[in-house]
Amino acid sequence: MTGGSSGGPWFIGSSSTGYQNSVNSYGYGSKSTTMYGPYWGSVIQQAYSTAAAS
């Protein structure tokens, strides 16, 4: 990835049953073809659900 890709979403699935699982966060110069991002587990899901219910 190149500059400006940070924050772009990572999706699992490709239909209405899919969900966002992470975002582009960082890479290493020595691994220029690999992008890393945090895994969004149950804590993030609960925060989203709480905010959506408000």
C-alpha positions in Angstrom: 0.0 0.0 0.0 1.1 3.6 -0.5 0.6 6.8 1.5 -3.1 7.6 2.0 -4.3 4.1 2.5 -4.3 4.3 6.3 -7.8 4.0 7.7 -9.2 2.1 4.7 -11.5 -0.7 5.8 -10.9 -4.4 5.8 -14.0 -6.5 5.1 -14.8 -10.2 5.7 -17.5 -11.4 3.3 -18.8 -9.7 0.3 -22.5 -9.5 0.7 -24.9 -8.1 3.3 -23.7 -10.7 5.7 -20.2 -9.4 5.6 -18.6 -7.1 8.2 -15.7 -4.7 8.7 -12.9 -6.4 10.6 -10.1 -3.9 10.7 -8.5 -0.9 9.0 -5.2 -0.3 7.3 -2.9 0.9 10.1 0.8 0.4 9.4 3.4 -1.3 7.3 7.1 -2.0 7.5 9.6 -0.8 4.9 11.2 -4.3 4.7 7.7 -5.9 4.0 6.4 -3.4 1.5 3.7 -5.7 0.2 2.1 -6.3 3.6 -0.3 -4.0 5.5 -1.2 -4.5 9.2 -4.2 -3.5 11.2 -5.8 -4.1 14.6 -8.3 -7.0 14.8 -11.8 -5.9 15.9 -13.2 -8.5 18.2 -16.1 -8.6 20.6 -15.2 -5.4 22.5 -15.5 -3.3 19.4 -18.7 -5.1 18.4 -20.2 -4.2 21.8 -19.1 -0.6 21.5 -20.7 -0.4 18.1 -23.9 -2.0 19.3 -24.2 0.4 22.2 -23.6 3.4 20.0 -26.1 2.2 17.4 -28.8 1.7 20.1 -28.5 5.3 21.3 
